[in-house]
Amino acid sequence: MQAEMQEIALPPEAQIKIELSVTARVQVTHVTAQRIVSRFLLDQVGNLLYGEHPSSNAIRSRFAL
């Protein structure tokens, strides 16, 4: 998508406001959405589920004990 704006002469100081709105139809079935979320969880969160316990030094430094 391309958008063109014509040259506009503004004074040296000006306050402008530009708003852009885009509407789109997204057609995703519940099965596809579930697969996408499952893949995301496996890729991004799954590796955090099997972490080792932190050492006591790491806990002390994090919580300033």
C-alpha positions in Angstrom: 0.0 0.0 0.0 1.3 3.4 -0.9 0.2 6.8 0.4 1.2 10.1 -1.0 1.0 13.5 0.6 1.2 16.8 -1.3 3.6 19.4 -0.1 2.1 21.5 2.6 3.6 24.9 3.6 3.6 25.1 7.4 4.6 28.1 9.5 7.9 27.9 11.4 6.0 26.7 14.5 2.9 24.7 14.2 1.1 21.9 16.0 -0.3 19.2 13.7 -2.2 16.0 14.3 -2.2 13.2 11.8 -4.6 10.3 12.3 -4.6 7.1 10.4 -7.2 4.3 10.6 -7.0 0.9 8.9 -9.8 -1.6 8.9 -9.2 -5.2 7.8 -11.1 -8.4 8.0 -9.1 -11.3 9.5 -10.5 -14.7 8.9 -8.9 -17.2 11.3 -10.7 -20.4 12.3 -10.6 -21.4 16.0 -8.4 -24.4 15.0 -5.8 -22.2 13.3 -5.8 -19.8 16.2 -5.3 -22.6 18.7 -2.4 -24.0 16.6 -0.7 -20.5 16.4 -1.1 -20.0 20.2 0.2 -23.5 21.0 3.2 -23.0 18.7 3.9 -19.6 20.4 3.7 -21.2 23.9 6.0 -24.0 22.9 8.6 -21.7 21.3 8.5 -18.8 23.8 7.4 -20.3 27.2 8.1 -24.0 27.0 11.8 -23.6 27.7 11.1 -21.8 30.9 9.1 -24.7 32.4 12.1 -26.9 32.9 14.5 -24.5 34.4 16.8 -25.4 37.3 16.4 -23.9 40.7 18.4 -20.7 41.1 21.3 -20.7 43.5 21.0 -19.0 46.8 23.4 -16.3 45.7 21.2 -15.4 42.8 18.2 -15.2 45.1 20.1 -13.0 47.6 21.3 -10.6 44.9 17.9 -10.3 43.3 16.0 -9.7 46.5 18.8 -8.0 48.4 18.7 -10.4 51.4 
